[in-house]
Each structure stands twice: as structure tokens, then as C-alpha cells.
Amino acid sequence: MVVASIEIQDLSIKSLDSTLNKLSTAYKSMTEKVSNISLVKKRRNAVKIGLESFKDDWKGEAFFYDEEIILPPKDTLQGFIASIEKQIAKAKEGSSQKTINERRLTALKLATESLENRLK
């Protein structure tokens, strides 16, 4: 179980919920335009599973995935972290974009940790 304050838990769940919604919107839009959707699809799935893992850890909601299903999303989230870190480095200090991405980074790291704990 990932240990975090109630505030961090709430912010992380909200951040991953928001990220999932954005990825779902992008997926739908890209599908309609017949774009290459593989990365968006992988990230959307990884965020969804990470979010469900949080909700199981922190809210007691059910989590039904086995190791075989958990491993690829965990790896995808780790790759997503690198992308967010680059965005944070480019963002202006004090900007809302930097704040959003810092929260997203925390949430992604905690989601990755939560999934890693399930693989032990």
C-alpha cells in the first residue's frame, strides 16, 4: 500500500482522473481523424489501472488485475513520468501549467509505486 497524506491522496486521484479524461478525449478525437493512437491508448489504459490501484489502496475499492496485466501499464507510467518531467522543466515558475504537471508527476509516481507493490 502506498502511504500518502489525505491531501496528496485527494490531489493524486483528482490529477489522474483529469489525466484520464484528457487522454480519453484525445483518443476519441484521434480515432475520428484516423491518427496513430497507440501511445494515447497505452497511456489512457495505464492511467486507468493506476487510478484503480490508488482507489483500492486508499478507498478500499476493488482491484481485479493480475501481474501479467499490471506490468505493461507500470512501464508505460514510468515512461509518462519522463515526459512530464520534461514539461515541468520547460514551464514557467509559478504557472498553472507547472502546478498541474507537478501534481500529475506526483500522482504518476505514486501510481507506479502502487502497481510495483502489487508485483511483489
Secondary structure, DSSP 8 states (H G I E B T S, - for coil): -----HHHHHHHHHHHHHHHHHHHHHHHHHHHTT---HHHHHHHHHHHHHHHHHHHHHH-------HHHHHHHHHHHHHHHHHHHHHHHHS-TT-HHHHHHHHHHHHHHHHHHHHHHHT-
